[in-house]
Amino acid sequence: MSELAAITAVLMVVFTILGYKLPALAMATVPIVALGMVYFFIESAEMEVALSAVVLFLVTLVAVALGGWHAETQRWYQRLAFLILAAVGGLLFIVSFFWAFAAVGAGFVLPLFLLLGVAAVVACLIGYSAGSRKATAASVFSTLGSSMRQNLPLPMALECAAHGRTDGTARTLQQIKKWLLQGYSLVESLRRGYPRCSSRALAILAAAEPQGQLPAAMATVEADLRSQAAGRMRLQPVHAAYPLVILTITFIMVLGLMTFVIPQFKQVLEEMTGDRLPAPTRVLIGIMEVLVYKHDGLPAILLFVLIFFVIPPVWIWARTRRRRPEEPYLLSRMSDWIKWRLPILHWFENNNATLQTVELLRVLLRTDCPLNEAIRSTLDLDVNQCFRKRLVCWLRRVEQGDDVAAAARGCGLASTLAWAFERNAGAAHAPAVLEMLESFYRFNYSYRVNLARFILWPCGIILLGATVGFVVFAIFSPGVAVLSSMAGSIYP
């Protein structure tokens, strides 16, 4: 045992240093070492080995997460380590939570509802955090835009705007000012001092900066942020979490009734009349047997883990991370591929990507930027990767000398975008046509989003009501059947 303790201590020291200094190597090797220790535990049946493997894995994750804590940009393995630690901490909290209530005899239902309440509060805090980041972006770009329009020195203007404030916006302005004073350009200062800056805004500013059109690009970014803010200010008819909350509460109630109440009705019906339970009740029992009672409740456990331990971390990571159009994540490529091939989402993805392309081309072509350079700048936009391939095709054909409009149509881009570059329209009229197309696509996208929201939400609520109604009918129909049987046996 002393040798095992010494080996474990050495491994922990080595992987702690590796996790802090070489996190990628530590994340790649620690699963192999931990699995080897688990295999040794299976062969030797020594519990200390399994516990040492778990502790080694967690210590390495802590070292990897702490190594990227103060970094300007965190790598994927550092974010993954943090998410795994958060999931483990959440699991330990939930187990301790239920154990504490079970120790005082409070049962299972009360802590479960309290846990759902905590989850709702956490979800609201995350939503508030996402909203505050968008408010920070609007404030930062509004300050930059107003300073440019008044021809003020940017470092002095940012210092004045941040003076006496301690919120996130003030800290961001101070960081941007620091990099500006060191001689970096505005776009590079935004990249360094505002890591969570939108990729779309950075692409527009980076394309306009060499052409000396930063004020026009900044006005475009501000218009986008105002449009997004106006969309968030609209009254939402139903909260997105409402169906999930209703279904979760319904499942908990059905689980209790199917375990303690319905079997009693079944026994009474069989003893009094020999009849079976009503068909809706039998269907509901069959569903619950598949989810809970068969296979020792494994499907229900997997569903619970998926809903509370897989989907929330992935959702939080997707909401808080910054997309990288220059080097997209694997999850981003997968989601873009799926959304591009789904019937309804394809239209929204294509329309949104075309809108970004049109507004960037409009800003650049007003500065007499060469068309091929303007198209090349659109490759830095945060658009669907499938749409980006069409832009790459368009750029290649234009640089080969093909007709601009024909190349756009041949690469699958919108016919309206190709129409803006028709030969008979004249190159001088392209910016004006693109400005008109930008207004059209922006209005069309907003209209379709609201239309889809006000059509799909009522349909979803109707489907949710039908589900809850079926469950209520299936639960109460055995009681009605028992009462009907008893009433038929009573003689006046």
WOWO-V729405 format. One record per residue. N is the residue number from 0. RES is the residue in one small letter. SS is DSSP state (hx for helix, st for strand, lp for the rest). PHI is phi in radians with two decimals (999 if undefined). Layout:
n-><N & N>
res-><RES & RES>
ss-><SS & SS>
phi-><PHI & PHI>
This chain:
n-><0 & 1 & 2 & 3 & 4 & 5 & 6 & 7 & 8 & 9 & 10 & 11 & 12 & 13 & 14 & 15 & 16 & 17 & 18 & 19 & 20 & 21 & 22 & 23 & 24 & 25 & 26 & 27 & 28 & 29 & 30 & 31 & 32 & 33 & 34 & 35 & 36 & 37 & 38 & 39 & 40 & 41 & 42 & 43 & 44 & 45 & 46 & 47 & 48 & 49 & 50 & 51 & 52 & 53 & 54 & 55 & 56 & 57 & 58 & 59 & 60 & 61 & 62 & 63 & 64 & 65 & 66 & 67 & 68 & 69 & 70 & 71 & 72 & 73 & 74 & 75 & 76 & 77 & 78 & 79 & 80 & 81 & 82 & 83 & 84 & 85 & 86 & 87 & 88 & 89 & 90 & 91 & 92 & 93 & 94 & 95 & 96 & 97 & 98 & 99 & 100 & 101 & 102 & 103 & 104 & 105 & 106 & 107 & 108 & 109 & 110 & 111 & 112 & 113 & 114 & 115 & 116 & 117 & 118 & 119 & 120 & 121 & 122 & 123 & 124 & 125 & 126 & 127 & 128 & 129 & 130 & 131 & 132 & 133 & 134 & 135 & 136 & 137 & 138 & 139 & 140 & 141 & 142 & 143 & 144 & 145 & 146 & 147 & 148 & 149 & 150 & 151 & 152 & 153 & 154 & 155 & 156 & 157 & 158 & 159 & 160 & 161 & 162 & 163 & 164 & 165 & 166 & 167 & 168 & 169 & 170 & 171 & 172 & 173 & 174 & 175 & 176 & 177 & 178 & 179 & 180 & 181 & 182 & 183 & 184 & 185 & 186 & 187 & 188 & 189 & 190 & 191 & 192 & 193 & 194 & 195 & 196 & 197 & 198 & 199 & 200 & 201 & 202 & 203 & 204 & 205 & 206 & 207 & 208 & 209 & 210 & 211 & 212 & 213 & 214 & 215 & 216 & 217 & 218 & 219 & 220 & 221 & 222 & 223 & 224 & 225 & 226 & 227 & 228 & 229 & 230 & 231 & 232 & 233 & 234 & 235 & 236 & 237 & 238 & 239 & 240 & 241 & 242 & 243 & 244 & 245 & 246 & 247 & 248 & 249 & 250 & 251 & 252 & 253 & 254 & 255 & 256 & 257 & 258 & 259 & 260 & 261 & 262 & 263 & 264 & 265 & 266 & 267 & 268 & 269 & 270 & 271 & 272 & 273 & 274 & 275 & 276 & 277 & 278 & 279 & 280 & 281 & 282 & 283 & 284 & 285 & 286 & 287 & 288 & 289 & 290 & 291 & 292 & 293 & 294 & 295 & 296 & 297 & 298 & 299 & 300 & 301 & 302 & 303 & 304 & 305 & 306 & 307 & 308 & 309 & 310 & 311 & 312 & 313 & 314 & 315 & 316 & 317 & 318 & 319 & 320 & 321 & 322 & 323 & 324 & 325 & 326 & 327 & 328 & 329 & 330 & 331 & 332 & 333 & 334 & 335 & 336 & 337 & 338 & 339 & 340 & 341 & 342 & 343 & 344 & 345 & 346 & 347 & 348 & 349 & 350 & 351 & 352 & 353 & 354 & 355 & 356 & 357 & 358 & 359 & 360 & 361 & 362 & 363 & 364 & 365 & 366 & 367 & 368 & 369 & 370 & 371 & 372 & 373 & 374 & 375 & 376 & 377 & 378 & 379 & 380 & 381 & 382 & 383 & 384 & 385 & 386 & 387 & 388 & 389 & 390 & 391 & 392 & 393 & 394 & 395 & 396 & 397 & 398 & 399 & 400 & 401 & 402 & 403 & 404 & 405 & 406 & 407 & 408 & 409 & 410 & 411 & 412 & 413 & 414 & 415 & 416 & 417 & 418 & 419 & 420 & 421 & 422 & 423 & 424 & 425 & 426 & 427 & 428 & 429 & 430 & 431 & 432 & 433 & 434 & 435 & 436 & 437 & 438 & 439 & 440 & 441 & 442 & 443 & 444 & 445 & 446 & 447 & 448 & 449 & 450 & 451 & 452 & 453 & 454 & 455 & 456 & 457 & 458 & 459 & 460 & 461 & 462 & 463 & 464 & 465 & 466 & 467 & 468 & 469 & 470 & 471 & 472 & 473 & 474 & 475 & 476 & 477 & 478 & 479 & 480 & 481 & 482 & 483 & 484 & 485 & 486 & 487 & 488 & 489 & 490 & 491>
res-><m & s & e & l & a & a & i & t & a & v & l & m & v & v & f & t & i & l & g & y & k & l & p & a & l & a & m & a & t & v & p & i & v & a & l & g & m & v & y & f & f & i & e & s & a & e & m & e & v & a & l & s & a & v & v & l & f & l & v & t & l & v & a & v & a & l & g & g & w & h & a & e & t & q & r & w & y & q & r & l & a & f & l & i & l & a & a & v & g & g & l & l & f & i & v & s & f & f & w & a & f & a & a & v & g & a & g & f & v & l & p & l & f & l & l & l & g & v & a & a & v & v & a & c & l & i & g & y & s & a & g & s & r & k & a & t & a & a & s & v & f & s & t & l & g & s & s & m & r & q & n & l & p & l & p & m & a & l & e & c & a & a & h & g & r & t & d & g & t & a & r & t & l & q & q & i & k & k & w & l & l & q & g & y & s & l & v & e & s & l & r & r & g & y & p & r & c & s & s & r & a & l & a & i & l & a & a & a & e & p & q & g & q & l & p & a & a & m & a & t & v & e & a & d & l & r & s & q & a & a & g & r & m & r & l & q & p & v & h & a & a & y & p & l & v & i & l & t & i & t & f & i & m & v & l & g & l & m & t & f & v & i & p & q & f & k & q & v & l & e & e & m & t & g & d & r & l & p & a & p & t & r & v & l & i & g & i & m & e & v & l & v & y & k & h & d & g & l & p & a & i & l & l & f & v & l & i & f & f & v & i & p & p & v & w & i & w & a & r & t & r & r & r & r & p & e & e & p & y & l & l & s & r & m & s & d & w & i & k & w & r & l & p & i & l & h & w & f & e & n & n & n & a & t & l & q & t & v & e & l & l & r & v & l & l & r & t & d & c & p & l & n & e & a & i & r & s & t & l & d & l & d & v & n & q & c & f & r & k & r & l & v & c & w & l & r & r & v & e & q & g & d & d & v & a & a & a & a & r & g & c & g & l & a & s & t & l & a & w & a & f & e & r & n & a & g & a & a & h & a & p & a & v & l & e & m & l & e & s & f & y & r & f & n & y & s & y & r & v & n & l & a & r & f & i & l & w & p & c & g & i & i & l & l & g & a & t & v & g & f & v & v & f & a & i & f & s & p & g & v & a & v & l & s & s & m & a & g & s & i & y & p>
ss-><lp & hx & hx & hx & hx & hx & hx & hx & hx & hx & hx & hx & hx & hx & hx & hx & hx & hx & hx & hx & hx & lp & hx & hx & hx & hx & hx & hx & hx & hx & hx & hx & hx & hx & hx & hx & hx & hx & hx & hx & hx & hx & hx & hx & lp & lp & hx & hx & hx & hx & hx & hx & hx & hx & hx & hx & hx & hx & hx & hx & hx & hx & hx & hx & hx & hx & hx & lp & lp & lp & lp & lp & lp & lp & lp & hx & hx & hx & hx & hx & hx & hx & hx & hx & hx & hx & hx & hx & hx & hx & hx & hx & hx & hx & hx & hx & hx & hx & hx & hx & hx & hx & hx & lp & lp & lp & lp & lp & hx & hx & hx & hx & hx & hx & hx & hx & hx & hx & hx & hx & hx & hx & hx & hx & hx & hx & hx & hx & hx & hx & hx & hx & hx & hx & hx & hx & hx & hx & hx & hx & hx & hx & hx & hx & hx & hx & hx & hx & hx & lp & lp & lp & lp & hx & hx & hx & hx & hx & hx & hx & hx & hx & lp & lp & lp & lp & lp & hx & hx & hx & hx & hx & hx & hx & hx & hx & hx & hx & hx & hx & hx & lp & lp & lp & lp & hx & hx & hx & hx & hx & hx & hx & hx & lp & lp & lp & lp & lp & hx & hx & hx & hx & hx & hx & hx & hx & hx & hx & hx & lp & lp & lp & lp & hx & hx & hx & hx & hx & hx & hx & hx & hx & hx & hx & hx & hx & hx & hx & hx & hx & hx & hx & hx & lp & lp & lp & lp & lp & lp & lp & lp & hx & hx & hx & hx & hx & hx & hx & hx & hx & hx & hx & hx & hx & hx & hx & hx & hx & hx & hx & lp & hx & hx & hx & hx & hx & hx & hx & hx & hx & hx & hx & lp & lp & lp & lp & lp & lp & hx & hx & hx & hx & hx & hx & hx & hx & hx & hx & hx & hx & hx & hx & hx & hx & hx & hx & hx & hx & hx & hx & hx & hx & hx & hx & hx & hx & hx & hx & hx & hx & hx & hx & hx & hx & hx & hx & hx & hx & hx & hx & lp & lp & lp & lp & lp & lp & lp & lp & lp & hx & hx & hx & hx & hx & hx & hx & hx & hx & hx & hx & hx & lp & hx & hx & hx & hx & hx & hx & hx & hx & hx & hx & hx & hx & hx & hx & hx & hx & hx & hx & hx & hx & hx & hx & hx & lp & lp & lp & lp & lp & hx & hx & hx & hx & hx & hx & hx & hx & hx & hx & lp & lp & lp & lp & hx & hx & hx & hx & hx & hx & hx & hx & hx & hx & hx & hx & hx & hx & hx & lp & lp & lp & lp & hx & hx & hx & hx & hx & hx & hx & lp & lp & lp & lp & hx & hx & hx & hx & hx & lp & lp & lp & hx & hx & hx & lp & hx & hx & hx & hx & hx & hx & hx & hx & hx & hx & hx & hx & hx & hx & hx & hx & hx & hx & hx & hx & hx & hx & hx & hx & hx & hx & hx & hx & hx & hx & hx & hx & hx & hx & hx & hx & hx & hx & hx & hx & hx & hx & hx & hx & hx & hx & hx & hx & hx & hx & hx & hx & hx & hx & hx & hx & hx & hx & hx & hx & hx & hx & lp & lp & lp & lp>
phi-><999 & -1.13 & -1.13 & -1.09 & -1.12 & -1.18 & -1.09 & -1.09 & -1.11 & -1.11 & -1.08 & -1.14 & -1.12 & -1.09 & -1.31 & -1.16 & -1.19 & -1.08 & -1.09 & -1.49 & -1.63 & -2.20 & -1.10 & -1.10 & -1.13 & -1.13 & -1.17 & -1.41 & -1.76 & -1.13 & -1.08 & -1.15 & -1.14 & -1.13 & -1.14 & -1.10 & -1.17 & -1.12 & -1.09 & -1.11 & -1.13 & -1.12 & -1.31 & -1.80 & 1.04 & -1.78 & -1.11 & -1.08 & -1.18 & -1.10 & -1.12 & -1.13 & -1.11 & -1.14 & -1.13 & -1.07 & -1.12 & -1.19 & -1.10 & -1.11 & -1.08 & -1.10 & -1.13 & -1.13 & -1.13 & -1.22 & -1.11 & -1.81 & -1.17 & -1.79 & -1.30 & -1.16 & -2.28 & -1.56 & -1.45 & -1.12 & -1.24 & -1.24 & -1.17 & -1.10 & -1.06 & -1.11 & -1.16 & -1.11 & -1.10 & -1.12 & -1.14 & -1.12 & -1.09 & -1.12 & -1.13 & -1.11 & -1.10 & -1.13 & -1.09 & -1.13 & -1.09 & -1.17 & -1.14 & -1.13 & -1.23 & -1.18 & -1.17 & -1.71 & 1.34 & -1.48 & 1.44 & -1.93 & -1.25 & -1.04 & -1.11 & -1.16 & -1.18 & -1.12 & -1.13 & -1.12 & -1.12 & -1.10 & -1.08 & -1.13 & -1.13 & -1.10 & -1.09 & -1.13 & -1.13 & -1.15 & -1.07 & -1.14 & -1.10 & -1.11 & -1.14 & -1.19 & -1.14 & -1.20 & -1.16 & -1.10 & -1.06 & -1.09 & -1.20 & -1.10 & -1.26 & -1.15 & -1.14 & -1.11 & -1.13 & -1.15 & -1.16 & -1.17 & -1.14 & -1.68 & 0.98 & -1.55 & -1.08 & -1.06 & -1.01 & -1.16 & -1.14 & -1.17 & -1.11 & -1.14 & -1.19 & -1.63 & -1.14 & 1.36 & -2.03 & -2.23 & -1.43 & -1.12 & -1.12 & -1.12 & -1.13 & -1.14 & -1.09 & -1.14 & -1.14 & -1.10 & -1.08 & -1.05 & -1.30 & -1.14 & -1.18 & -1.47 & 1.72 & -1.41 & -1.22 & -1.12 & -1.12 & -1.18 & -1.14 & -1.14 & -1.07 & -1.46 & -1.56 & -2.38 & -1.05 & -1.58 & -1.12 & -1.06 & -1.10 & -1.12 & -1.14 & -1.11 & -1.13 & -1.13 & -1.23 & -1.13 & -1.30 & -1.52 & -1.09 & -1.12 & -1.57 & 1.25 & -2.05 & -1.09 & -1.03 & -1.15 & -1.15 & -1.13 & -1.12 & -1.14 & -1.10 & -1.09 & -1.10 & -1.10 & -1.15 & -1.13 & -1.11 & -1.16 & -1.12 & -1.13 & -1.16 & -1.27 & -1.35 & -1.20 & -1.22 & -1.54 & -1.11 & -2.46 & -1.21 & -1.12 & -1.50 & -1.04 & -1.06 & -1.13 & -1.12 & -1.09 & -1.16 & -1.15 & -1.12 & -1.09 & -1.11 & -1.13 & -1.14 & -1.12 & -1.06 & -1.16 & -1.18 & -1.23 & -1.54 & -2.02 & -1.87 & -1.04 & -1.02 & -1.20 & -1.09 & -1.09 & -1.16 & -1.13 & -1.10 & -1.16 & -1.34 & -1.50 & -2.14 & 1.34 & -1.43 & -1.53 & -1.16 & -1.02 & -1.03 & -1.02 & -1.17 & -1.13 & -1.11 & -1.13 & -1.12 & -1.09 & -1.13 & -1.20 & -1.13 & -1.17 & -1.42 & -2.10 & -1.45 & -1.47 & 1.00 & 1.01 & 1.27 & -1.07 & -1.03 & -1.15 & -1.13 & -1.10 & -1.13 & -1.11 & -1.11 & -1.10 & -1.27 & -1.82 & -2.18 & -1.92 & -1.12 & -1.04 & -1.07 & -1.13 & -1.15 & -1.11 & -1.12 & -1.19 & -1.34 & -1.73 & -1.36 & -1.73 & -1.14 & -2.08 & -1.12 & -1.33 & -2.57 & -1.14 & -1.19 & -1.08 & -1.11 & -1.15 & -1.13 & -1.14 & -1.15 & -1.12 & -1.10 & -1.19 & -1.13 & -1.22 & -1.82 & -1.49 & -0.99 & -1.41 & -1.12 & -1.04 & -1.10 & -1.14 & -1.11 & -1.16 & -1.16 & -1.15 & -1.16 & -1.13 & -1.05 & -1.11 & -1.11 & -1.13 & -1.21 & -1.24 & -1.09 & -1.09 & -1.11 & -1.34 & -1.23 & -1.24 & -1.76 & 1.06 & -1.24 & -0.97 & -1.08 & -1.15 & -1.21 & -1.13 & -1.15 & -1.09 & -1.17 & -1.19 & -1.23 & -1.55 & -1.27 & -1.53 & -2.08 & -1.02 & -1.11 & -1.18 & -1.19 & -1.10 & -1.10 & -1.20 & -1.16 & -1.08 & -1.09 & -1.09 & -1.09 & -1.11 & -1.24 & -1.16 & -1.22 & -1.39 & 1.75 & -1.25 & -1.09 & -1.10 & -1.16 & -1.12 & -1.13 & -1.10 & -1.16 & -1.14 & -1.61 & 1.52 & -1.37 & -1.09 & -1.14 & -1.16 & -1.16 & -1.14 & -1.06 & -1.16 & -2.03 & -1.12 & -1.11 & -1.29 & -1.41 & 1.57 & -1.15 & -1.19 & -1.55 & -1.06 & -1.04 & -1.14 & -1.14 & -1.13 & -1.13 & -1.13 & -1.15 & -1.07 & -1.09 & -1.12 & -1.18 & -1.15 & -1.17 & -1.12 & -1.14 & -1.08 & -1.13 & -1.18 & -1.08 & -1.15 & -1.10 & -1.11 & -1.11 & -1.44 & -1.72 & -1.29 & -1.10 & -1.05 & -1.10 & -1.13 & -1.19 & -1.10 & -1.11 & -1.12 & -1.11 & -1.13 & -1.12 & -1.13 & -1.10 & -1.08 & -1.11 & -1.10 & -1.12 & -1.16 & -1.39 & -1.52 & -1.10 & -1.09 & -1.11 & -1.11 & -1.13 & -1.14 & -1.12 & -1.12 & -1.15 & -1.21 & -1.16 & -1.26 & -1.61 & -1.70 & -1.87 & -1.23>
